[in-house]
């Protein structure tokens, strides 16, 4: 009992290696190898943050960052008093959540189904086909979506009319109520195969003896999935969920921009499109920067809240 208590106490007291010259000398090769990447991150990720000062200025390119008028939070007040920006936040959040939920459900589902396929050639074929859309540009993907939903030749309209679900073909991209789901399923088609890779790798790390023991006990495939596979990949699911929750405001730019039109403008604009339209096209760089800062800060807050919730629930977390 005393030995066990001492081990537990050692585990509690073990807070990782302390930073000391001895530890630095011991790991000098790794530190030297990491220096280029640290410099890269500082130059390309942190140095540009200095441009955030534009959000607190009435920035004019002629005056530059040093000679533009400082206006404090005036640009943020203008931003949040604009009904268009409030609607843009709603659109971004809704499409981000739809993308998050659909991508998680379909990626996990595809990985589990592929794991159940016993024919290796068939499994590799399905895997390869499902990965390919990831490498297509959004211009090609949106072109395919437009063809599939076409009023005259789209396969969706033809199938629904043939099944008597619709009396006549409809223009799907003319109705705001369909736009978010169209964007969501376009993301699913493009990224599900790629997103399932990590889950498949996680499934292969599950001890095969568990499946054999379950088979001996008479468990079916569904029972193995719910009692072995899903619990086995639960840590991976939580980690990826935490990472992707922080990107919920990165709902996209290209797909909304390319599929959007005047009829669905009220639901198609995201924060990124707003920054492009008002910040760059109209020359108000300060408003565009303020919108970008808002997006970044909200994403950081969401990550911390999600990580805190995971910690309180006793699940895997990022930090």
N, C-alpha and C positions, 0 to 999 in steps of 0.2 A: 504493500500500500504506500509506503514511504517513497519507494522508487517511482511509483506512478505519480505521486504528488510532486516530486522533484521534476519529473519530465514535464508535467503541466505547467509548473512554475517557470521552467526554462523556455517553454513555448510562449508563455505570456511575456517574459522578459526579452524574448528575441524580437527586436524591432528592426531587423535587417542590418546590413553592414554599415558601420559608421564611416563618415567621410574623414579620412586622415591621409597624411602624406604617404604612409605605408600602403594604404588601400589604393591611392592614386598611382603609385609606382607599380603596384601589382597589376593594375588594369590599364597601363599606359598605352598598350597597343590598341585596345578598343577605343580609348579616348581619342587617340590620334586619328583613327579611322572615322570617328564620328564628327571631327571638326569640319570637313567640307560640307556635310549635311546641315550642321548647325549654322554655318555661314550662309548656305543657300536659303535656309528658313528665315534667317534674320534679314537678308537682302530682299527676298521676294515675298515674304509673308508679313513681316513686322515693319520694315521700313516704309512700305506704302501706307501704313496706318497714319503716318504723319499728315497725309492728305485729308484726314477727317476734320482738320481745322477749317476746311471750306464750309462745313455745315454751320459754323458759328460766325461766318463772314458773309457779307454781300459780295461774293467772289466775282471779280472781273478778270478775265485773262490778261488784260493790259496791265493791271496792277500786280498780278501774281499773288502768291500766298502772303508775302510780306507787306504789301501795300494796299490790300483790299480792306474795306471797312468792316470792323468787328461789330456784329449785331447780336451777340449772345444767343439766346434760345428763340429768337424771332422766327427763324426758318422752321423750327419744330412746331411753333404755334401755328404758323401758316399751314404746315403740313397736316396737323391734326384737326384743323378747322375746315379742311377740304373734304366734302362728302365723297368725292371720287376716290381719295386715298383710303377712307374708311371702307368703301366698297371693295377696293383692291385688297385690303387686309383680309376681309371676309373671303374673297375668292381664293386668295393664296392659302389661307388656313384650310378651307374646305377641300380644295384639290390636294393639298399636302396630306391631309388625313386620309382621304380616299386612296391616294397612291400608296400610303404607308400600309393601310389595312389590306388592300388588294394584293400588293406585292408580297406581304408576309404570308398571307393565306395561300396564294398560288405557288410561291416558291417552296414552302414547307410541304404542301400537298404534292407537288411534282417530285420533290426529292424522296418522299415516302413511297410514292407509286413506283418510281424508278428502282428503288431499293427492293421492291417486291417482284420486279421482273426477273425471271429465271433465265430467259434466253439472252446470253451475253451480247450476241450480234444485234438483236432487236433493241437491247438497252443502249448500246453505243450509238446506234442509228438515231434513236429518239433524243439522246443527249446531244449529239452533234447538231441535229436539226433545231433543237430548242435553244442552243447557244448562238446560232447564226444571226438572229435578229439584233442581238446586242451590238454587233459590229456594223450595222447599217446606220447611216446618218438619219437624223430626224426628218430631213427633207424627203428621203426615200420612204420612210415609214409613214409620214403624213400623206404622201402621194398614194400609198397603198390603202390607207384609211379612207381617203377621198374616193378611191375607186370602189372599195367595198361598200361604201354608203351612198354611192352615186344614185341619183333619182332614176336614170334610165337603165343603167346596166349593173347597178350594185347588187351583189349576191344577197345582201341582207334584205333589201326590198323585194327581190324576186322570190326569196324563200318565204317571207312573211305573207306575201300576196298569194303564193301557191298554197300555203297552209290556211288561207282565209282568215289570218289574224288581222291583216290590213285589207281594206277595200281597194286602196290604190297606193302607189309608192309615195313616200313622204321625204321631204328634204330634212334629214336629221340635223344638219348643222344650221338650220334656220330657227331651231327651237332652243332657247336658253336652258330648259329643264333637262335636255339630253347632254349638254356640252360637257359637264364635269365627268359623267360616266364614260363618255367617248374618250376623253383624255385619260381617265383611269385605266380603261381596258387597252388603250394604245400603249400605255406604260407596261401593262401586264404582258402584252404580246411581245414587246421588245426586251424586257428585262427578266422575265420569270426563269428562263433557262439558265441565264448567267447567275441569278440570285440563288438558284438551288445548289450551286457547286459547293458552297461552304456547308450547307446542311447535309449533302451527300457525304462529304468528307467526315463530318461529325458522326453520321450514322455508322460509317465503317469502323469508327473507333469503339463502338459498343461491343462488349465481350460476346462472341458467338455462343458461348456456353449458356448464356441467359436464354437465348432463343431455343436451344436444344432442350434445356430444362423445362421451358414452357411447353414445348411440343410433347414431351413425355407426360406432362400434366394434362394434356388434352386441350391446350389453348389454340384457338383459331388465329387466322391472320390479323383480324381486327383487334382481337385481344392482345396480341403481341405488339401491334402498333400503339395501342393506347396505354399499355402497361410496361413496355420496354423501350420502344423507339422514341416516343414523345418525351418520356422522362429522361432518356439518355441524351437527347439534344436540347433539353431545357436550358442549360447554361449558355449554349450558343445562341439560342433564341433570345434570351434576355440581353446578352451583350450586343447583338446586332440590332435589337429593338432600341436599346439606349442610344446607339450610334445614329440610327435612322430617325429617331425622334428629334434629334437636334437639327435634322435637315428638313423638318416638316415645312418650314417656310421656303425651302428651295423646291417649290412645287414645280418649277420648270419655267422655261422661257420660250424655247423653240416651238414646242408642240402647240402651246396656246397661241403663239404669234402666227404660226402657219395655218392652224385650223380656224382661228378666230375670224370673224367678219363683223360688219356693222350690225347685223341682227342679233348677235350674241355678245356684243361688246360689254354689256353690263356684267357678264359672268366670266368673260375670258381673260380680262386683264389681271396680271399678277404684279407683285411689287417690282420684279425685274423689268417688266414691260413699262411700268410707270416710270422707273428710273430712266429707261431709254427714251421714253416719249417726252417727259417733262424735264428731265435732268440734262439730257444730251441734245435731243432734237430741237428743243426750245431754248437751249443755252443757259438754263438755270442750274448750274452745276451744284450750287449750295443745297437746293431742294433735293436733287438726286442723291447727294452725299448724306443728307439727313435721313432720307428713306433707307439708304443702305445701312447706316448706323443703327437705325431702329430694328431692322431685320437681324443684324448680327447680335445685338444685345438680347433680343427676345429669344433667339436660338440658344445663346449661352444660358439664359435663365431656365429655359425648358430642359436643357441637358442636366443642370444642377438639380432641378426639381425631380426629374425622372430618376437620377442617380440616388437621390435621397430616398425616394419612394422604394427603390429596389433594395436599398440598405435596410430600411425599416421592415421590409417584407422578408429579409434574410436571403435574398436572391443575389445572383452575380451582378457586379457593378463595375463601372469603368475606373473609379478611383475612390 
